[in-house]
Amino acid sequence: MEVVIVPDATAGGALIAEALATLVRRKPDALLGVATGSTPLPIYQALSAKVRAGEVDASRARVCQLDEYVGLPAGHPESYRSVVLREVVEPLGLGEDSFMGPDGTAKDVQAACAAYDSALSEAGGVDLQLLGIGTDGHIGFNEPCSSLASRTRIKTLTQQTREDNARFFDSLDEVPHHVITQGIGTILEARHLVLLATGEGKADAVAQAVEGPVAALVPASALQLHPHATVVVDEAAAAKLKLADYFRATYAAKPDWQGI
């Protein structure tokens, strides 16, 4: 696992956007796994700016969802399909045919989970999966004590996660209780995992995920098992890392050819 400490969210977004751009230049039809929420917005803004400036051609890139609410009607502005189309697909100039996601409105949700898991494999696998981290250490919607071998499935959200996400809805009552999420085992199959965390509220979760034991209680700690995982954190989110100085020194000495 590589840990990169940046000054702020904007710097983190720019760094990760350049990694995405480099990937797309090398592999124009790369499958990019995207996360939702406020944390990754600087990434998408920086990447779309590169597209507009002609620094990268993303026209053949593909985008796939990490998770989706169950039961929100099609077209609901806070369904993750709508969010990804609005914040990623449209700004990059892509069409909906370049987009993959699970069906949170399916009558048979379990079948929809299995179908999406299979679709990711049939598409050649995710080249780079963006991740955030919850205050309780969850990734995707894999809440604490999720199996580290889990596949795409239905999960019930904790009260804390629903409260964290209530800011996107008119009230807590509108936040769904259930979601479809890529499982931890599914996430670990991506070729490169990149987690961005910002703000002091994520400091405890980051420290446990990076320096603590690999444990289902902290789902993000599973990134320690991945051969190519990058954790990008701002100074506030890095505040409780015991090895922060080592991570800074390692990154400062990193050769340019190694890339992110």
Disulfide bonds with the S-S distance in Angstrom:
none
